[in-house]
Amino acid sequence: MNDRVIGIVLKQSDYRENDSLVQVLSKDYGYFSLVLKGSKKINSQNKVFPLCIYEFIIDYKETKDIFLCMGKTLIKSYYCDDLKLLSFRNIFAEASLKSRQLDHNLYDDLIFCLDKSTFASGALFFRFLCLYYGISPYVDGCVICDNKKIIRLDNEAGGFVCLRHASLKESQDIERLRKFRLLCKVRYDHYQKLIGYDVQDFMWIVDFFIQNSSISLNSYKFYSELFMK
């Protein structure tokens, strides 16, 4: 039986001599792997690109998670020649792939983020990743004593801290802290409220996620070293 499955390519790697193994996230079936026969040959028509949405033809079985690709049609591409933008989008592809153990299907979250491709949408994506992992920052007061006079975000502590419980006594910008709190309160349909969110706002939530999930993101490290200096 040939099933038509729409999914986005998260990663592609070599597989056997002339084939490729593709990691896909779909809305209907979640994560699965595809074998593309002969895709490494120069004139092969069986190639795909990361960050592209395809309709794949596969013989789907619930007991399997790797399938032979029997056909494909490109639906939408987020792949581009802009290294900065491509590197930024790769952060979300890698984070999605490394979160495949979650019960929550990240397909809609990822597509929303890629459609917008802004620091605000990226920050919102990681805010919800924190929620799905059960590691949301505490932002309603000091995470230790609930004092409302907070001075900074402490990733190791798990949220905002007051002067008494801050390991670093230097205060952070109050407006930046307010933006972080708002980020932790909104939903995707409140995206328009995140006006003026910049790379620093994005880094705050990604760094918090990495610290508390223990998930390393090579794409984020790459992007940081090239574009956040």
C-alpha positions as CSV (number, residue, x, y, z in Angstrom):
1,M,0.0,0.0,0.0
2,N,1.4,3.4,-1.0
3,D,0.8,6.1,1.6
4,R,1.2,9.8,0.9
5,V,2.8,11.5,3.9
6,I,3.7,15.2,4.1
7,G,6.8,15.9,6.2
8,I,9.7,18.2,6.6
9,V,13.3,17.0,6.2
10,L,15.3,17.6,9.3
11,K,18.6,15.9,8.4
12,Q,20.2,13.9,5.7
13,S,23.2,11.6,6.0
14,D,25.0,9.0,3.9
15,Y,23.7,5.5,4.0
16,R,25.4,2.6,2.3
17,E,27.3,3.2,-1.0
18,N,24.9,5.3,-3.1
19,D,22.0,5.9,-0.8
20,S,20.9,8.5,1.8
21,L,19.1,8.3,5.1
22,V,16.7,11.2,5.7
23,Q,15.1,12.1,9.1
24,V,11.6,13.5,8.6
25,L,9.0,15.0,10.9
26,S,5.4,14.8,9.8
27,K,2.2,16.0,11.3
28,D,0.3,12.7,10.9
29,Y,3.0,10.1,11.8
30,G,5.6,12.1,13.8
31,Y,9.2,11.2,13.2
32,F,10.4,8.6,10.8
33,S,13.4,7.8,8.6
34,L,13.5,7.4,4.8
35,V,16.0,5.5,2.6
36,L,16.6,7.3,-0.7
37,K,18.0,4.8,-3.1
38,G,20.8,6.0,-5.4
39,S,20.5,9.6,-4.2
40,K,24.3,10.1,-4.0
41,K,24.7,9.4,-7.7
42,I,25.4,12.6,-9.7
43,N,22.4,12.4,-11.9
44,S,20.0,11.0,-9.4
45,Q,16.4,12.4,-9.3
46,N,16.0,10.9,-5.9
47,K,17.5,13.8,-3.9
48,V,15.9,15.9,-1.2
49,F,17.1,19.0,0.7
50,P,16.9,19.7,4.5
51,L,14.3,22.2,5.6
52,C,12.0,21.4,2.7
53,I,8.5,20.0,3.0
54,Y,7.7,17.1,0.7
55,E,4.9,14.7,0.0
56,F,6.5,11.3,0.3
57,I,5.2,8.0,-1.0
58,I,5.9,5.2,1.4
59,D,4.6,1.9,2.5
60,Y,3.7,2.9,6.1
61,K,3.5,0.3,8.9
62,E,3.1,1.3,12.5
63,T,5.7,-1.3,13.6
64,K,8.4,0.4,11.6
65,D,10.2,3.7,11.7
66,I,12.4,3.5,8.6
67,F,10.9,3.2,5.1
68,L,11.9,3.2,1.5
69,C,11.0,6.4,-0.3
70,M,9.1,5.4,-3.5
71,G,8.4,8.9,-4.7
72,K,8.3,12.6,-3.6
73,T,6.9,16.0,-4.5
74,L,8.3,19.2,-3.2
75,I,5.7,21.3,-1.5
76,K,7.6,24.2,0.2
77,S,11.3,25.0,0.7
78,Y,12.9,26.8,3.6
79,Y,16.3,26.0,2.3
80,C,18.2,29.1,1.0
81,D,21.5,30.5,0.0
82,D,21.6,33.0,2.8
83,L,24.1,31.4,5.2
84,K,22.9,33.5,8.2
85,L,19.2,32.7,7.7
86,L,19.9,29.0,6.8
87,S,22.1,28.6,10.0
88,F,19.3,30.2,12.0
89,R,16.7,27.8,10.7
90,N,19.0,24.8,11.2
91,I,18.8,25.5,15.0
92,F,15.1,24.6,15.0
93,A,15.6,21.6,12.8
94,E,18.2,20.2,15.2
95,A,16.2,21.0,18.3
96,S,13.2,19.3,16.8
97,L,15.2,16.2,15.8
98,K,16.8,15.9,19.3
99,S,13.3,16.2,20.9
100,R,11.8,13.2,19.1
101,Q,11.3,11.5,22.4
102,L,8.6,14.0,23.4
103,D,5.0,13.0,23.3
104,H,4.2,16.4,21.7
105,N,4.4,16.6,17.9
106,L,6.5,19.6,17.1
107,Y,5.5,19.8,13.5
108,D,3.2,22.9,13.8
109,D,5.6,24.6,16.2
110,L,8.4,24.1,13.7
111,I,6.5,25.3,10.7
112,F,5.3,28.4,12.5
113,C,8.9,29.3,13.5
114,L,10.2,28.7,10.0
115,D,7.4,30.7,8.4
116,K,8.3,33.7,10.6
117,S,12.0,33.2,10.9
118,T,12.4,36.0,13.4
119,F,14.1,36.2,16.8
120,A,10.6,36.5,18.3
121,S,9.3,33.3,16.7
122,G,12.5,31.5,17.5
123,A,12.3,32.6,21.2
124,L,8.6,31.5,21.3
125,F,9.6,28.1,19.8
126,F,12.1,27.5,22.6
127,R,9.7,28.8,25.2
128,F,7.3,26.1,24.2
129,L,10.1,23.5,24.1
130,C,10.8,24.3,27.7
131,L,7.1,23.8,28.5
132,Y,7.0,20.5,26.7
133,Y,10.1,19.3,28.6
134,G,8.6,20.5,31.9
135,I,11.4,23.0,32.5
136,S,9.6,26.3,32.1
137,P,11.4,29.2,33.7
138,Y,9.8,30.6,36.9
139,V,9.1,34.2,36.2
140,D,6.5,35.3,38.8
141,G,9.1,36.2,41.5
142,C,12.3,34.7,42.9
143,V,12.4,31.0,42.1
144,I,13.8,30.4,45.6
145,C,11.8,32.7,47.9
146,D,9.1,34.2,45.6
147,N,10.3,37.8,46.4
148,K,8.8,40.0,43.7
149,K,11.9,42.2,43.6
150,I,13.9,40.2,41.1
151,I,17.2,41.4,39.7
152,R,18.2,38.8,37.1
153,L,17.5,35.5,35.3
154,D,19.5,32.5,36.7
155,N,19.5,29.6,34.3
156,E,20.9,27.2,36.9
157,A,18.3,28.1,39.5
158,G,15.5,27.8,37.0
159,G,14.1,31.3,36.7
160,F,14.2,34.8,38.2
161,V,16.1,35.4,41.4
162,C,16.2,38.3,43.9
163,L,19.3,40.1,45.2
164,R,19.6,37.7,48.2
165,H,19.6,34.6,46.1
166,A,21.5,35.8,43.0
167,S,24.9,34.2,42.6
168,L,25.9,37.2,40.5
169,K,24.8,40.4,42.3
170,E,24.8,42.6,39.2
171,S,21.3,43.4,38.1
172,Q,20.2,42.8,34.5
173,D,18.2,45.2,32.4
174,I,14.7,45.4,33.8
175,E,13.1,45.9,30.4
176,R,14.9,42.7,29.2
177,L,13.5,40.8,32.2
178,R,10.0,42.1,31.5
179,K,10.3,40.9,27.9
180,F,11.5,37.5,29.1
181,R,8.5,37.2,31.4
182,L,6.1,38.2,28.7
183,L,7.6,35.5,26.4
184,C,6.9,32.9,29.1
185,K,3.3,33.9,29.3
186,V,2.1,34.1,25.6
187,R,0.9,31.5,23.1
188,Y,1.6,31.3,19.4
189,D,-1.6,33.2,18.7
190,H,-0.2,36.1,20.8
191,Y,2.9,36.3,18.6
192,Q,2.2,39.9,17.6
193,K,2.7,41.0,21.3
194,L,6.4,40.1,21.0
195,I,7.4,43.4,19.3
196,G,11.0,44.3,19.2
197,Y,12.4,41.0,20.4
198,D,16.1,40.8,19.4
199,V,18.9,38.3,19.3
200,Q,19.6,38.8,23.0
201,D,16.0,37.9,23.9
202,F,16.4,34.8,21.7
203,M,19.7,33.8,23.3
204,W,18.3,34.1,26.8
205,I,15.6,31.4,26.2
206,V,17.9,29.1,24.2
207,D,20.6,29.2,26.8
208,F,18.0,28.5,29.5
209,F,16.7,25.5,27.5
210,I,20.2,24.1,26.9
211,Q,21.2,24.5,30.5
212,N,18.1,22.8,31.9
213,S,17.5,20.1,29.2
214,S,21.2,19.1,28.9
215,I,20.6,19.0,25.1
216,S,23.5,20.4,23.1
217,L,22.8,22.2,19.9
218,N,25.8,22.3,17.5
219,S,23.8,24.5,15.1
220,Y,23.2,27.1,17.8
221,K,26.9,27.1,18.7
222,F,27.8,27.5,15.0
223,Y,25.3,30.4,14.6
224,S,26.5,32.1,17.8
225,E,30.2,31.9,16.8
226,L,29.5,33.4,13.3
227,F,26.7,35.9,13.8
228,M,26.4,36.8,17.5
229,K,29.8,38.2,18.2
